[in-house]
Amino acid sequence: MLDKTAENGEFKVIGTRPERPDGVDKVTGRARFGADMVMPGMLIGKVLRSPHAHANIKSIDTSAAEALEGVKAVITAADFTADVPEAEYDTMVNCIAHGKALYDGHGVAAVAATSRSIANKALKLIKVEYEVLPHVTDVEEACKDDAPLLHDNIFTEGLEETPTTPSNISGRVQFGHGDVDEGFAAADKVVERKFRTEATHQGYIEPHACVGNLSPDGTGELWCCTQGHFMVRNSCAAILGLDISRLRVTASEIGGGFGGKTTIFIEPLALALSRKAGRPVKLVMSRDEVFRATGPTSSASMWIKIGAKNDGTITAMEGLLKYQGGAFKGSWVSLGCMTAFACYRADHMKTVGYDVLVNRPRAAAYRAPGAPMAAFAVESVVTELAGELGRDPLEFRLQNAAKEGDQSSYGPKHRAHGLMETLEQAKAHDHYNAPLGPNQGRGVACGFWFNFGGQTSTSLNIGADGTVNVSVGTVDVGGSRASMCLMVAEELGVPYEKVRCVVADTSSLGHNDITDGSRTTFSSGMALILSARDAKQKLCARAAKIWEIPEDAVEWVDGHARPAGPNAGEFDPMSLAEVAGKAETTGGPIAGHHECNARGAGVSFATHMVDTEVDPETGRVTVLRYTVFQDAGKAIHPAYVEGQFQGGAVQGIGWAINEEYIYGEDGRLQNAGFLDYRIPVASDLPMIDTVIIETPNKGHPYGVRGVGETSIVPPMAAIANSVSAAAGVRLTELPMSPPRVLKAMDDAKA
Amino acid sequence: MRFEAPTTVEDAVSLLAAESGMARVLAGGTDLLVQMKSGISEPDLVVDIKRIAALHEISEEDGGFRIGAAVPGIALGEHAGVKAAWPGVVEGTELIGSTQVQGRATMVGNLCNCSPAADSVPAMAAAGAIARVVGPNGSRDVPVEDIAQGPGKSTLAKGELVDSVLLPARPDHASDAYLRFIPRTEMDIAVVGCGVNLVLDANGTCTDARVALGAVAARIFLVPAAADALIGTSVDDAALDAVAAACSAAATPIDDKRGTVEFRKKVSGVLARRAATIARDRAKGTA
């Protein structure tokens, strides 16, 4: 598919850095986010949440709340009577508990009232009778035979024999090739270690918010902050028993998602409240609710073993990963298993994963879900093994890096990619040879992510003045509208400023999958390029009509229709505006469309390098210098590619050093706020330097690879390697918070 | 909820004394408004003291400085006299919140919020600062370390408020310092805080000292053993080791989301040593 490259000098606007179309609105406050919508007669909704980690709900008495002046509707699980398909059932039960509260913060009931204060009073009037049950929040504890059981209808899947007793382990998966025993027998050096990581939250600044308006005739509209409004429509329609065509969902501007807004939490509640009250209902989560009830990532317990010959050849790689996904199935452990060894070539690889249920909120996707914690463990062992063999950690990785044609850890053979280039550029960078001071260390690590294509539908309309409107169905989380405009401008041969992009609602385009899997610039970009080519064909046909020559005698060059050759006739080229200006008399509006299930998403690899300093008396880690080397395929808008590289690194720094979910003995979350859930602040960070590597993806017309997720895969490992070097002791648990680092140093001295 | 903004301390006291429900004093509001928004505090009466002109003043008194209850951190940080005499108190206050928060947050509000982790209080306690408490029965002077009874709970009686804090006069060769431990670089809450105030003679021998710890007990408290370890020494390594040991021993923290007992006891000593070093160097004029 690749047909335009930088090498042949074809790009005119791709690779430039124009202002983003949503920039002015965002800096002036005009941009409308989830909580900015107001509808006439709108009520305020609030959700009552379980204070218990695990409890049977014996009864819910809503009568006193309903009797309160100003309360217009109260809902519980009993209000959800639709025959919900299995695929959406857990999502519904996660939004509102059905008979059992499964974690601290689990929604139990919701109210809609004429004011926030009345809604808050009404919540206090709802009487819930709980039977508190023993709970479990630790992934290893949950695997034990005598652990409190979350669901009596979950039996471990993926075993040779289906078990007869229910379990908190919902499934076992296995990936790999060869025979690891044979591989380890051939090794001269073997390193194996256990690792733990704590759950972290995506930490988006904008809490979940929506306004639902559902009419008695079963038609409705929903305004919400999400990464995928088509997903919201389909899920809500299923849960509420609506035709999907009757629910129109509009995505607001989004204040961050990072995967955490790829599912629903409050939207069906707002719609159910609206249906009951007959008025629009706004629901906005507090930060406390965001932490307690929306998707953090998994916590993990892992074991990794890698063997190599004295000459540095890796002979075998084996791993056991246990991820908890909260109170429901689906922890992304299989993606952890698939990605764990993806950067390497070895004849013998095996990963086994367990998907574990605990009394915590249902895990949601978080940027390359499942991969960063596995990379933390694997890349720590790779560096340690390199050290045991007396090898430079980058050299060791270069020797064993997966290349085109190699059997991958997750199934297919590798296609062309930029891993070697990231390692070579890292090795040659002045960062790698810069001197280090006392108590300082340097770490490197590699990371991989698949990237995704998926269902995509786009539309392009040409105005009478030759300006262009494009509609996509993929939410713009990281500046993608600017990239869309650049690709259309490139294809049509018009200035960037003449193209405007909107994220259209669910009634205006065919189905679009969520903005996830780093897919938007790849797949919506591909669909728009093909939409533009569709429009160009029509533009040529209109010019042919005006010139009264055959359609195939017209070509589109540099933003103009022109005769394709000397035999076509002598006509002055017509600009886009000239052809568009005559559209009314040549057949009406000119548009282009494309629908596809985009395939060919190219994988992306990265190498990260970081210097840290450890305070030997307090264990406090300071990040001194950080450089990201990542393959972008083709950087459409380099500033936003760099932004993705930097953002992934920064979130990884948070995950590595201070971020963690802390549960008390009572199973309640202890730090549901940004004071004690410590994401990095600006002054914690050095400038994150970036090196964009461009190894074109042959599956995209311009060579684009997704870049949004790979950047969070290597940071924890790179920082662990750096901190371990600085502290003089191997750190195997995240976060590497000061108490943990100090204790590790003290224990190593003792 | 009622909101009142009196223009005299007497009126503020009368309003507070007359309220039958819960009454709260509003200065900068950087604690109170957050508590109200999150539902932790639902007062029936809020008395804003920012319209009381006298409470905005920093005035010289008996060679020291009286800081009004409505003086925000940013004003304190711009006061050359206070900064020169009490750099530790000023740096403690300036650690509260962001630059925007500094425009509102007050040192006295930080004191009256009664958090064991309050950043301005260990340095004030080490300084020997005296709070002036005004109430229906007149005014009384209270050492700042006696204002808090426990987390979020003060020793003030109904109708009382702190209208100012007095930082005493300074002899020559005297200075102070405050350090806190946080995992990040700013916008965080102290895991351990330590204020050290000391006076040297012309030969560099310590003649007076006070050391206070924060965030390692239910209240901010003085560590007399640490002060004794400094007095009579040149604040050399041996003295600093003794200060560290005294502070580690005096800390009685709990295990919580912000740190372990072991970690906080150890870091209490580390910070005490570092803060004492800074205070010594400032007193000598070598900092």
Interface residues (C-beta under 8 A of the other chain):
Chain A: N120 S286 D288 E617 T618 G619 R620 I657 N658 I662 Q670 N671 L675 D676 R678 P680 V681 S683 D684 S737 P738 P739 L742 K743
Chain B: S38 G39 F181 P183 R184 T185 E186 M187 D188 I189 V191 D256 K257 R258 G259 T260 E262 F263 K266 V267 V270
